[in-house]
Amino acid sequence: MIAKRVTQSYLGLFLTSKGADGSRAAVVARIGVFEVRLVEMPSFNAPEGLSLWVELYDRDLKLNVDSCKCSDLDEAIDATHRLIDLARGLNNEAREGGCGGTEPLPLDL
């Protein structure tokens, strides 16, 4: 199912207007306040002049939490799986009140 969503989102990039920086984004999944997005950005190093990224975005904080550069759609599907798992974990942690019962790490002095 995720592979289908990534493929649909990738095709949707071509119908999306470019942002001021020349990038395009399409949401693959929403988990709580988090979005997993496919992002196509201009790049001088990429053969077509574009690079494909999968990013985990926090809509409340309006910042990118994590991202993975992908060389093809198969890598984007794998990265999407990882970032969806991360989003689920972060969302569960936020619902449980932050640390969620974890023990503090000892300080190295």
MODELLER restraints for C-alpha pairs under 7 A, 6 or more apart:
rsr = mdl.restraints
at = mdl.atoms
rsr.add(forms.Gaussian(group=physical.xy_distance, feature=features.Distance(at['CA:3:A'], at['CA:77:A']), mean=5.67, stdev=0.5))
rsr.add(forms.Gaussian(group=physical.xy_distance, feature=features.Distance(at['CA:5:A'], at['CA:28:A']), mean=5.98, stdev=0.5))
rsr.add(forms.Gaussian(group=physical.xy_distance, feature=features.Distance(at['CA:6:A'], at['CA:28:A']), mean=6.04, stdev=0.5))
rsr.add(forms.Gaussian(group=physical.xy_distance, feature=features.Distance(at['CA:6:A'], at['CA:77:A']), mean=6.25, stdev=0.5))
rsr.add(forms.Gaussian(group=physical.xy_distance, feature=features.Distance(at['CA:9:A'], at['CA:26:A']), mean=5.58, stdev=0.5))
rsr.add(forms.Gaussian(group=physical.xy_distance, feature=features.Distance(at['CA:9:A'], at['CA:27:A']), mean=6.72, stdev=0.5))
rsr.add(forms.Gaussian(group=physical.xy_distance, feature=features.Distance(at['CA:9:A'], at['CA:28:A']), mean=6.00, stdev=0.5))
rsr.add(forms.Gaussian(group=physical.xy_distance, feature=features.Distance(at['CA:9:A'], at['CA:38:A']), mean=6.95, stdev=0.5))
rsr.add(forms.Gaussian(group=physical.xy_distance, feature=features.Distance(at['CA:10:A'], at['CA:38:A']), mean=6.87, stdev=0.5))
rsr.add(forms.Gaussian(group=physical.xy_distance, feature=features.Distance(at['CA:12:A'], at['CA:26:A']), mean=6.71, stdev=0.5))
rsr.add(forms.Gaussian(group=physical.xy_distance, feature=features.Distance(at['CA:13:A'], at['CA:24:A']), mean=6.16, stdev=0.5))
rsr.add(forms.Gaussian(group=physical.xy_distance, feature=features.Distance(at['CA:13:A'], at['CA:25:A']), mean=6.31, stdev=0.5))
rsr.add(forms.Gaussian(group=physical.xy_distance, feature=features.Distance(at['CA:13:A'], at['CA:26:A']), mean=6.02, stdev=0.5))
rsr.add(forms.Gaussian(group=physical.xy_distance, feature=features.Distance(at['CA:16:A'], at['CA:24:A']), mean=6.34, stdev=0.5))
rsr.add(forms.Gaussian(group=physical.xy_distance, feature=features.Distance(at['CA:17:A'], at['CA:24:A']), mean=6.57, stdev=0.5))
rsr.add(forms.Gaussian(group=physical.xy_distance, feature=features.Distance(at['CA:18:A'], at['CA:24:A']), mean=5.02, stdev=0.5))
rsr.add(forms.Gaussian(group=physical.xy_distance, feature=features.Distance(at['CA:22:A'], at['CA:41:A']), mean=6.55, stdev=0.5))
rsr.add(forms.Gaussian(group=physical.xy_distance, feature=features.Distance(at['CA:22:A'], at['CA:42:A']), mean=6.22, stdev=0.5))
rsr.add(forms.Gaussian(group=physical.xy_distance, feature=features.Distance(at['CA:23:A'], at['CA:39:A']), mean=6.90, stdev=0.5))
rsr.add(forms.Gaussian(group=physical.xy_distance, feature=features.Distance(at['CA:23:A'], at['CA:40:A']), mean=5.50, stdev=0.5))
rsr.add(forms.Gaussian(group=physical.xy_distance, feature=features.Distance(at['CA:23:A'], at['CA:41:A']), mean=4.41, stdev=0.5))
rsr.add(forms.Gaussian(group=physical.xy_distance, feature=features.Distance(at['CA:23:A'], at['CA:42:A']), mean=6.37, stdev=0.5))
rsr.add(forms.Gaussian(group=physical.xy_distance, feature=features.Distance(at['CA:24:A'], at['CA:39:A']), mean=5.68, stdev=0.5))
rsr.add(forms.Gaussian(group=physical.xy_distance, feature=features.Distance(at['CA:24:A'], at['CA:40:A']), mean=5.25, stdev=0.5))
rsr.add(forms.Gaussian(group=physical.xy_distance, feature=features.Distance(at['CA:24:A'], at['CA:41:A']), mean=6.70, stdev=0.5))
rsr.add(forms.Gaussian(group=physical.xy_distance, feature=features.Distance(at['CA:25:A'], at['CA:37:A']), mean=6.42, stdev=0.5))
rsr.add(forms.Gaussian(group=physical.xy_distance, feature=features.Distance(at['CA:25:A'], at['CA:38:A']), mean=5.57, stdev=0.5))
rsr.add(forms.Gaussian(group=physical.xy_distance, feature=features.Distance(at['CA:25:A'], at['CA:39:A']), mean=4.36, stdev=0.5))
rsr.add(forms.Gaussian(group=physical.xy_distance, feature=features.Distance(at['CA:25:A'], at['CA:40:A']), mean=6.38, stdev=0.5))
rsr.add(forms.Gaussian(group=physical.xy_distance, feature=features.Distance(at['CA:26:A'], at['CA:37:A']), mean=5.51, stdev=0.5))
rsr.add(forms.Gaussian(group=physical.xy_distance, feature=features.Distance(at['CA:26:A'], at['CA:38:A']), mean=5.32, stdev=0.5))
rsr.add(forms.Gaussian(group=physical.xy_distance, feature=features.Distance(at['CA:26:A'], at['CA:39:A']), mean=6.62, stdev=0.5))
rsr.add(forms.Gaussian(group=physical.xy_distance, feature=features.Distance(at['CA:27:A'], at['CA:35:A']), mean=6.53, stdev=0.5))
rsr.add(forms.Gaussian(group=physical.xy_distance, feature=features.Distance(at['CA:27:A'], at['CA:36:A']), mean=6.02, stdev=0.5))
rsr.add(forms.Gaussian(group=physical.xy_distance, feature=features.Distance(at['CA:27:A'], at['CA:37:A']), mean=4.35, stdev=0.5))
rsr.add(forms.Gaussian(group=physical.xy_distance, feature=features.Distance(at['CA:27:A'], at['CA:38:A']), mean=6.40, stdev=0.5))
rsr.add(forms.Gaussian(group=physical.xy_distance, feature=features.Distance(at['CA:28:A'], at['CA:36:A']), mean=5.58, stdev=0.5))
rsr.add(forms.Gaussian(group=physical.xy_distance, feature=features.Distance(at['CA:28:A'], at['CA:37:A']), mean=5.32, stdev=0.5))
rsr.add(forms.Gaussian(group=physical.xy_distance, feature=features.Distance(at['CA:28:A'], at['CA:38:A']), mean=6.79, stdev=0.5))
rsr.add(forms.Gaussian(group=physical.xy_distance, feature=features.Distance(at['CA:29:A'], at['CA:35:A']), mean=5.74, stdev=0.5))
rsr.add(forms.Gaussian(group=physical.xy_distance, feature=features.Distance(at['CA:29:A'], at['CA:36:A']), mean=5.24, stdev=0.5))
rsr.add(forms.Gaussian(group=physical.xy_distance, feature=features.Distance(at['CA:30:A'], at['CA:36:A']), mean=6.44, stdev=0.5))
rsr.add(forms.Gaussian(group=physical.xy_distance, feature=features.Distance(at['CA:31:A'], at['CA:87:A']), mean=6.35, stdev=0.5))
rsr.add(forms.Gaussian(group=physical.xy_distance, feature=features.Distance(at['CA:31:A'], at['CA:88:A']), mean=6.41, stdev=0.5))
rsr.add(forms.Gaussian(group=physical.xy_distance, feature=features.Distance(at['CA:31:A'], at['CA:91:A']), mean=6.94, stdev=0.5))
rsr.add(forms.Gaussian(group=physical.xy_distance, feature=features.Distance(at['CA:32:A'], at['CA:91:A']), mean=6.02, stdev=0.5))
rsr.add(forms.Gaussian(group=physical.xy_distance, feature=features.Distance(at['CA:33:A'], at['CA:58:A']), mean=5.85, stdev=0.5))
rsr.add(forms.Gaussian(group=physical.xy_distance, feature=features.Distance(at['CA:33:A'], at['CA:59:A']), mean=5.42, stdev=0.5))
rsr.add(forms.Gaussian(group=physical.xy_distance, feature=features.Distance(at['CA:33:A'], at['CA:60:A']), mean=6.19, stdev=0.5))
rsr.add(forms.Gaussian(group=physical.xy_distance, feature=features.Distance(at['CA:34:A'], at['CA:56:A']), mean=6.73, stdev=0.5))
rsr.add(forms.Gaussian(group=physical.xy_distance, feature=features.Distance(at['CA:34:A'], at['CA:57:A']), mean=5.53, stdev=0.5))
rsr.add(forms.Gaussian(group=physical.xy_distance, feature=features.Distance(at['CA:34:A'], at['CA:58:A']), mean=4.65, stdev=0.5))
rsr.add(forms.Gaussian(group=physical.xy_distance, feature=features.Distance(at['CA:34:A'], at['CA:59:A']), mean=5.94, stdev=0.5))
rsr.add(forms.Gaussian(group=physical.xy_distance, feature=features.Distance(at['CA:34:A'], at['CA:87:A']), mean=6.22, stdev=0.5))
rsr.add(forms.Gaussian(group=physical.xy_distance, feature=features.Distance(at['CA:35:A'], at['CA:56:A']), mean=5.76, stdev=0.5))
rsr.add(forms.Gaussian(group=physical.xy_distance, feature=features.Distance(at['CA:35:A'], at['CA:57:A']), mean=5.11, stdev=0.5))
rsr.add(forms.Gaussian(group=physical.xy_distance, feature=features.Distance(at['CA:35:A'], at['CA:58:A']), mean=6.53, stdev=0.5))
rsr.add(forms.Gaussian(group=physical.xy_distance, feature=features.Distance(at['CA:36:A'], at['CA:54:A']), mean=6.94, stdev=0.5))
rsr.add(forms.Gaussian(group=physical.xy_distance, feature=features.Distance(at['CA:36:A'], at['CA:55:A']), mean=5.67, stdev=0.5))
rsr.add(forms.Gaussian(group=physical.xy_distance, feature=features.Distance(at['CA:36:A'], at['CA:56:A']), mean=4.65, stdev=0.5))
rsr.add(forms.Gaussian(group=physical.xy_distance, feature=features.Distance(at['CA:36:A'], at['CA:57:A']), mean=6.32, stdev=0.5))
rsr.add(forms.Gaussian(group=physical.xy_distance, feature=features.Distance(at['CA:36:A'], at['CA:80:A']), mean=6.99, stdev=0.5))
rsr.add(forms.Gaussian(group=physical.xy_distance, feature=features.Distance(at['CA:36:A'], at['CA:83:A']), mean=6.74, stdev=0.5))
rsr.add(forms.Gaussian(group=physical.xy_distance, feature=features.Distance(at['CA:36:A'], at['CA:84:A']), mean=6.62, stdev=0.5))
rsr.add(forms.Gaussian(group=physical.xy_distance, feature=features.Distance(at['CA:37:A'], at['CA:54:A']), mean=5.58, stdev=0.5))
rsr.add(forms.Gaussian(group=physical.xy_distance, feature=features.Distance(at['CA:37:A'], at['CA:55:A']), mean=5.27, stdev=0.5))
rsr.add(forms.Gaussian(group=physical.xy_distance, feature=features.Distance(at['CA:37:A'], at['CA:56:A']), mean=6.48, stdev=0.5))
rsr.add(forms.Gaussian(group=physical.xy_distance, feature=features.Distance(at['CA:38:A'], at['CA:53:A']), mean=5.82, stdev=0.5))
rsr.add(forms.Gaussian(group=physical.xy_distance, feature=features.Distance(at['CA:38:A'], at['CA:54:A']), mean=4.65, stdev=0.5))
rsr.add(forms.Gaussian(group=physical.xy_distance, feature=features.Distance(at['CA:38:A'], at['CA:55:A']), mean=6.52, stdev=0.5))
rsr.add(forms.Gaussian(group=physical.xy_distance, feature=features.Distance(at['CA:39:A'], at['CA:52:A']), mean=5.82, stdev=0.5))
rsr.add(forms.Gaussian(group=physical.xy_distance, feature=features.Distance(at['CA:39:A'], at['CA:53:A']), mean=5.04, stdev=0.5))
rsr.add(forms.Gaussian(group=physical.xy_distance, feature=features.Distance(at['CA:39:A'], at['CA:54:A']), mean=6.06, stdev=0.5))
rsr.add(forms.Gaussian(group=physical.xy_distance, feature=features.Distance(at['CA:40:A'], at['CA:50:A']), mean=6.37, stdev=0.5))
rsr.add(forms.Gaussian(group=physical.xy_distance, feature=features.Distance(at['CA:40:A'], at['CA:51:A']), mean=5.60, stdev=0.5))
rsr.add(forms.Gaussian(group=physical.xy_distance, feature=features.Distance(at['CA:40:A'], at['CA:52:A']), mean=4.65, stdev=0.5))
rsr.add(forms.Gaussian(group=physical.xy_distance, feature=features.Distance(at['CA:40:A'], at['CA:53:A']), mean=6.28, stdev=0.5))
rsr.add(forms.Gaussian(group=physical.xy_distance, feature=features.Distance(at['CA:41:A'], at['CA:50:A']), mean=5.43, stdev=0.5))
rsr.add(forms.Gaussian(group=physical.xy_distance, feature=features.Distance(at['CA:41:A'], at['CA:51:A']), mean=5.28, stdev=0.5))
rsr.add(forms.Gaussian(group=physical.xy_distance, feature=features.Distance(at['CA:41:A'], at['CA:52:A']), mean=6.52, stdev=0.5))
rsr.add(forms.Gaussian(group=physical.xy_distance, feature=features.Distance(at['CA:42:A'], at['CA:49:A']), mean=5.75, stdev=0.5))
rsr.add(forms.Gaussian(group=physical.xy_distance, feature=features.Distance(at['CA:42:A'], at['CA:50:A']), mean=4.40, stdev=0.5))
rsr.add(forms.Gaussian(group=physical.xy_distance, feature=features.Distance(at['CA:42:A'], at['CA:51:A']), mean=6.25, stdev=0.5))
rsr.add(forms.Gaussian(group=physical.xy_distance, feature=features.Distance(at['CA:43:A'], at['CA:49:A']), mean=4.96, stdev=0.5))
rsr.add(forms.Gaussian(group=physical.xy_distance, feature=features.Distance(at['CA:43:A'], at['CA:50:A']), mean=4.91, stdev=0.5))
rsr.add(forms.Gaussian(group=physical.xy_distance, feature=features.Distance(at['CA:43:A'], at['CA:51:A']), mean=5.87, stdev=0.5))
rsr.add(forms.Gaussian(group=physical.xy_distance, feature=features.Distance(at['CA:52:A'], at['CA:69:A']), mean=6.07, stdev=0.5))
rsr.add(forms.Gaussian(group=physical.xy_distance, feature=features.Distance(at['CA:52:A'], at['CA:70:A']), mean=5.50, stdev=0.5))
rsr.add(forms.Gaussian(group=physical.xy_distance, feature=features.Distance(at['CA:52:A'], at['CA:71:A']), mean=6.88, stdev=0.5))
rsr.add(forms.Gaussian(group=physical.xy_distance, feature=features.Distance(at['CA:53:A'], at['CA:67:A']), mean=6.68, stdev=0.5))
rsr.add(forms.Gaussian(group=physical.xy_distance, feature=features.Distance(at['CA:53:A'], at['CA:68:A']), mean=5.52, stdev=0.5))
rsr.add(forms.Gaussian(group=physical.xy_distance, feature=features.Distance(at['CA:53:A'], at['CA:69:A']), mean=4.40, stdev=0.5))
rsr.add(forms.Gaussian(group=physical.xy_distance, feature=features.Distance(at['CA:53:A'], at['CA:70:A']), mean=5.58, stdev=0.5))
rsr.add(forms.Gaussian(group=physical.xy_distance, feature=features.Distance(at['CA:54:A'], at['CA:67:A']), mean=5.53, stdev=0.5))
rsr.add(forms.Gaussian(group=physical.xy_distance, feature=features.Distance(at['CA:54:A'], at['CA:68:A']), mean=5.29, stdev=0.5))
rsr.add(forms.Gaussian(group=physical.xy_distance, feature=features.Distance(at['CA:54:A'], at['CA:69:A']), mean=6.57, stdev=0.5))
rsr.add(forms.Gaussian(group=physical.xy_distance, feature=features.Distance(at['CA:54:A'], at['CA:76:A']), mean=6.31, stdev=0.5))
rsr.add(forms.Gaussian(group=physical.xy_distance, feature=features.Distance(at['CA:54:A'], at['CA:79:A']), mean=6.52, stdev=0.5))
rsr.add(forms.Gaussian(group=physical.xy_distance, feature=features.Distance(at['CA:54:A'], at['CA:80:A']), mean=6.44, stdev=0.5))
rsr.add(forms.Gaussian(group=physical.xy_distance, feature=features.Distance(at['CA:55:A'], at['CA:64:A']), mean=6.80, stdev=0.5))
rsr.add(forms.Gaussian(group=physical.xy_distance, feature=features.Distance(at['CA:55:A'], at['CA:66:A']), mean=5.73, stdev=0.5))
rsr.add(forms.Gaussian(group=physical.xy_distance, feature=features.Distance(at['CA:55:A'], at['CA:67:A']), mean=4.03, stdev=0.5))
rsr.add(forms.Gaussian(group=physical.xy_distance, feature=features.Distance(at['CA:55:A'], at['CA:68:A']), mean=6.37, stdev=0.5))
rsr.add(forms.Gaussian(group=physical.xy_distance, feature=features.Distance(at['CA:56:A'], at['CA:64:A']), mean=5.93, stdev=0.5))
rsr.add(forms.Gaussian(group=physical.xy_distance, feature=features.Distance(at['CA:56:A'], at['CA:65:A']), mean=5.42, stdev=0.5))
rsr.add(forms.Gaussian(group=physical.xy_distance, feature=features.Distance(at['CA:56:A'], at['CA:66:A']), mean=5.19, stdev=0.5))
rsr.add(forms.Gaussian(group=physical.xy_distance, feature=features.Distance(at['CA:56:A'], at['CA:67:A']), mean=6.08, stdev=0.5))
rsr.add(forms.Gaussian(group=physical.xy_distance, feature=features.Distance(at['CA:56:A'], at['CA:83:A']), mean=6.20, stdev=0.5))
rsr.add(forms.Gaussian(group=physical.xy_distance, feature=features.Distance(at['CA:57:A'], at['CA:63:A']), mean=5.80, stdev=0.5))
rsr.add(forms.Gaussian(group=physical.xy_distance, feature=features.Distance(at['CA:57:A'], at['CA:64:A']), mean=4.45, stdev=0.5))
rsr.add(forms.Gaussian(group=physical.xy_distance, feature=features.Distance(at['CA:57:A'], at['CA:65:A']), mean=5.54, stdev=0.5))
rsr.add(forms.Gaussian(group=physical.xy_distance, feature=features.Distance(at['CA:58:A'], at['CA:64:A']), mean=6.29, stdev=0.5))
rsr.add(forms.Gaussian(group=physical.xy_distance, feature=features.Distance(at['CA:58:A'], at['CA:65:A']), mean=6.52, stdev=0.5))
rsr.add(forms.Gaussian(group=physical.xy_distance, feature=features.Distance(at['CA:68:A'], at['CA:79:A']), mean=6.44, stdev=0.5))
rsr.add(forms.Gaussian(group=physical.xy_distance, feature=features.Distance(at['CA:70:A'], at['CA:76:A']), mean=5.50, stdev=0.5))
rsr.add(forms.Gaussian(group=physical.xy_distance, feature=features.Distance(at['CA:93:A'], at['CA:99:A']), mean=6.56, stdev=0.5))
rsr.add(forms.Gaussian(group=physical.xy_distance, feature=features.Distance(at['CA:93:A'], at['CA:100:A']), mean=5.81, stdev=0.5))
